[in-house]
Amino acid sequence: MAKLFVEQAKQYAKTRPSYPQELFEFIASKTPSRDLVWDVGTGSGQAACSLAGIYKNVIGTDTSLEQLEFAPKLPNVRYQQTSPVISMGELEQTVSTQSSVDLVSIAQAMHWFDLPAFYQQVKWVLKKPHGVIAAWCYTVPEVNDSVDSVFNPFYTVDSDPYWEPQRKLVDDKFMTIDFPFEPVEGTDNTGPFKFVAEKMMDLDDYFTYIRSWSAYQTAKAKGVELLRDDVIESFKRAWIKDGQNQKVVKFPVHVKIGKVGNV
């Protein structure tokens, strides 16, 4: 699915939210050691950078070289472009050896994966029995009643035909995603557990975020402009209603987390 994010890689890096520190502290509290993270589908490195502040080393992989070019460079983060389908040999060569990874993290990407094949690799690379997998998604942004009342039909009606079917897993907050792992210590299930990401945006930022959607790019390729003039005007009227140009936009985050066990 990397091709869906090539055209808007810069927009994606600029406007996607940073995840809350509480999310990473929660995940880290479930990993007994903090030596190595494999951040899969790292994109432009939003999660990798936060993980690098907690874990000794992070390997961020993605199939999109265009997105990786926008990832911040840190001394303990190594970014690696991989094939769309990674063999076990490539996994060992480019990521790590068997039973050597403390955490596999997947931010806003796991709904694109071939899950049975991916889970086989996760179970091979994680330390047993306490290696952790944490996968999260964020659902649609929440601004205020005025803006959200324009956004909701735009998302559920206008853009709906252009989303890939996998997007439904995100809309369902990962509640329906297959997740064959054991609950981590201190929990009795694998979630999803809810957090909230926040980002300050003006209206231009908000539109840039929408243009970073895969659905927007798919519609554009079909000759459809989702942000028509009338739609833009509706958003403008709603946005200025409270007199504030800059707004805190909230993105609900839903995380599935589990440990590999002895399988």
C-alpha positions in Angstrom: 0.0 0.0 0.0 3.0 2.3 0.0 2.1 3.8 -3.3 -0.9 5.4 -1.6 1.4 7.6 0.5 4.1 8.5 -2.0 2.5 11.6 -3.4 1.6 13.1 -0.1 4.7 12.1 2.0 5.6 15.7 2.9 2.0 16.5 3.9 1.8 13.3 5.9 5.0 14.2 7.8 3.8 17.7 8.5 0.3 17.2 9.6 -0.1 13.8 11.2 -0.3 14.0 15.0 2.5 13.1 17.4 1.4 10.3 19.8 1.0 11.1 23.5 3.9 10.3 25.8 1.5 8.4 28.0 1.0 5.9 25.2 4.7 5.1 25.1 5.1 5.0 28.8 2.3 2.5 29.0 3.8 0.3 26.3 7.3 0.6 27.9 6.0 -0.4 31.3 5.0 -3.8 29.8 8.5 -4.6 28.3 10.9 -6.1 30.9 13.9 -4.9 28.9 14.3 -1.9 26.7 17.1 -2.7 24.3 15.6 -3.0 20.8 12.4 -1.9 19.0 11.2 -2.9 15.6 8.9 -0.1 14.4 7.1 -1.5 11.4 5.5 0.8 8.8 7.4 3.6 10.5 6.5 6.1 7.7 8.1 9.5 8.6 9.1 8.3 12.0 6.5 9.8 14.3 6.5 6.8 16.7 10.2 5.9 16.2 11.3 9.3 17.5 9.3 8.9 20.8 10.4 5.3 21.2 14.1 6.4 20.8 13.8 8.4 24.0 12.9 5.2 26.0 14.6 2.3 24.2 18.4 1.9 23.4 17.9 1.2 19.7 15.0 1.5 17.3 14.9 0.0 13.8 12.2 1.7 11.7 11.2 -0.1 8.5 8.9 1.0 5.7 8.3 0.1 2.1 8.1 3.8 1.1 11.5 5.5 0.6 9.7 8.8 0.1 8.2 8.7 3.6 11.5 7.6 5.2 13.2 10.7 3.7 11.1 12.9 6.0 11.9 10.9 9.1 14.0 12.8 11.7 17.5 11.4 12.0 18.5 10.3 15.5 21.7 8.5 16.7 19.9 5.4 18.0 17.3 5.1 15.2 18.1 3.2 12.0 15.7 3.5 9.1 15.5 0.8 6.5 13.5 0.4 3.4 12.1 -3.1 2.9 10.4 -5.1 0.3 6.6 -5.1 0.3 6.8 -8.8 1.3 9.7 -9.5 3.7 11.2 -12.9 3.7 12.5 -14.4 6.9 16.0 -14.0 5.4 15.5 -10.3 4.8 14.0 -9.9 8.3 17.1 -11.4 9.9 19.4 -9.4 7.7 17.8 -6.0 7.9 16.0 -6.1 11.2 17.4 -8.5 13.8 17.9 -12.2 14.7 15.5 -14.6 16.3 14.2 -13.8 19.8 16.1 -10.5 20.0 13.5 -7.8 19.9 11.8 -6.4 23.0 9.0 -4.5 21.3 7.4 -4.6 17.9 5.4 -1.4 17.4 3.0 -0.5 14.5 1.6 3.0 14.4 -1.4 3.5 12.1 -0.2 0.8 9.7 -1.2 -2.7 10.7 -4.5 -2.7 8.9 -2.5 -2.7 5.6 -0.5 -5.8 6.5 -0.9 -9.5 5.5 -1.5 -10.4 9.1 -0.9 -14.1 9.2 2.5 -13.7 7.6 3.4 -10.7 9.7 2.4 -12.4 12.9 4.7 -15.3 12.1 7.6 -12.8 11.8 6.6 -11.1 15.0 6.6 -14.3 16.9 10.0 -15.3 15.4 11.7 -12.0 16.2 10.3 -11.2 19.7 12.1 -12.3 22.9 10.1 -15.1 24.5 8.0 -15.1 26.5 7.7 -11.4 27.4 8.4 -9.7 24.1 5.6 -7.2 23.4 3.7 -6.2 20.3 1.8 -2.9 20.4 -0.3 -1.8 17.4 -2.4 1.3 17.4 -4.5 3.4 15.2 -6.1 6.8 15.5 -9.6 7.6 14.4 -11.1 10.7 12.8 -10.1 14.1 14.3 -12.3 15.9 16.7 -12.3 19.7 16.7 -15.7 21.1 18.0 -19.3 20.7 17.2 -19.4 23.1 14.3 -16.4 21.7 12.4 -17.2 18.1 13.3 -20.7 18.5 11.9 -19.2 19.4 8.5 -16.5 16.8 8.7 -18.7 13.8 9.6 -20.7 13.6 6.4 -17.6 14.5 4.4 -15.9 11.5 5.9 -18.7 9.0 5.9 -20.3 10.0 2.6 -18.0 12.0 0.3 -14.7 10.2 1.0 -16.1 6.7 1.8 -16.0 5.3 -1.8 -12.3 6.0 -2.0 -11.0 4.3 1.2 -9.5 0.9 0.9 -11.6 -1.9 2.6 -8.9 -2.2 5.3 -9.8 1.2 6.6 -12.8 -0.4 8.3 -10.5 -1.9 10.8 -9.5 1.6 11.9 -13.1 2.8 12.0 -13.7 -0.2 14.3 -10.9 1.0 16.5 -9.0 -2.3 16.0 -11.7 -4.0 18.0 -12.2 -6.5 15.2 -8.6 -7.1 14.1 -7.1 -10.5 14.6 -4.6 -10.3 17.4 -3.3 -13.8 18.6 -1.2 -12.7 21.6 -1.4 -13.0 25.3 -2.4 -10.1 27.6 0.6 -8.3 29.1 1.2 -8.0 32.8 -1.4 -6.0 34.6 -4.1 -6.4 32.0 -6.8 -9.1 31.5 -7.2 -8.6 27.7 -5.3 -7.2 24.8 -7.4 -4.0 24.4 -7.9 -1.8 22.6 -6.9 0.8 25.2 -7.7 4.4 24.6 -5.4 7.4 24.5 -5.7 10.9 22.9 -3.2 12.6 20.6 -3.5 16.4 20.2 -2.2 18.7 17.5 -2.5 22.5 17.1 -3.9 23.3 13.7 -5.1 26.2 11.7 -7.6 25.6 8.8 -4.8 25.3 6.2 -3.2 22.6 8.4 -6.5 20.8 8.7 -6.9 20.8 4.9 -3.4 19.6 4.4 -4.1 16.7 6.8 -7.2 15.7 4.7 -5.1 15.9 1.5 -2.6 13.4 3.1 -5.3 10.8 3.2 -4.9 7.8 1.0 -8.6 8.2 0.1 -8.0 11.8 -1.1 -5.1 10.7 -3.3 -7.2 7.8 -4.7 -10.1 10.2 -5.5 -7.7 12.6 -7.1 -6.3 9.9 -9.3 -9.9 9.2 -10.5 -10.4 12.8 -11.3 -12.5 13.6 -8.2 -11.6 16.6 -6.0 -13.0 15.8 -2.5 -12.3 19.3 -1.2 -14.6 21.1 -3.7 -15.1 24.8 -3.4 -18.5 24.4 -1.7 -17.0 21.9 0.8 -14.1 24.3 1.6 -16.6 27.1 2.2 -18.6 25.0 4.6 -15.4 24.1 6.5 -14.4 27.8 6.6 -17.7 29.0 8.0 -17.6 26.3 10.7 -13.9 26.9 11.5 -14.2 30.7 12.1 -17.4 30.4 14.1 -15.6 30.5 17.5 -13.2 33.3 16.4 -10.1 31.2 16.9 -7.9 30.4 13.9 -5.6 27.9 15.9 -7.4 25.0 17.4 -6.5 21.9 19.4 -7.5 19.0 17.2 -7.9 15.7 19.1 -7.2 12.3 17.6 -8.5 9.3 19.7 -5.8 6.6 19.7 -6.7 2.9 20.2 -3.9 0.5 21.0 -3.8 -3.3 21.0 -1.0 -4.8 23.1 0.1 -8.3 23.9 3.1 -10.5 24.6 4.4 -13.3 22.5 4.4 -16.0 25.1 6.2 -19.3 24.5 4.8 -20.0 21.0 
